[in-house]
Amino acid sequence: MFGKDGSLRERDYLPDIAFEGAMWQKATASQPNGDCVEFAKVGGVIGLRDSKLGDGGPVLQFTEAEIAAMLSGAKNGEFDHLV
């Protein structure tokens, strides 16, 4: 998502409105009190948001490759120390 100079590449981001009406999904292991994150895919961009904030909160955006790398690391236990 960053250019060689460290700047954000604008083309990797969608306007927030692009996620309006998106099909958001959260893990079945999420807490019923809303302590979870949700994912939605619009085109080749995957959005991530805090479920407590819902439509009013910011949407972090990632490429499919970035999410695939994160999921691979999670499956391998690379982030287990965070919880």
Residue, then its C-alpha position, 0 to 999 in steps of 0.5 A: m500500500f506504500g510507494k517506494d518513498g513511503s507514501l500511500r498509493e492513492r489507487d489502493y484505496l476506495p472512497d468510504i462510500a464504496f463499502e456502504g451496503a457491503m456484506w460485512q462478516k465477522a468470525t463466529a468466535s466473536q464476542p456477543n458484546g461487540d468486541c470483534v472486527e468485520f471484513a468485507k470485500v469490494g472488488g479486489v479490496i478487503g475492508l476491515r472495521d471495528s464492529k462496535l463502530g459499524d457504519g460510522g467507523p473508519v474502514l481500513q483497506f487492504t489488498e487480497a495479498e496483504i490479507a492472505a499474508m496476515l491469515s497465513g501468519a495467523k494460521n502459523g501462530e505468528f500473532d498468538h503472543l498478542v492475545 
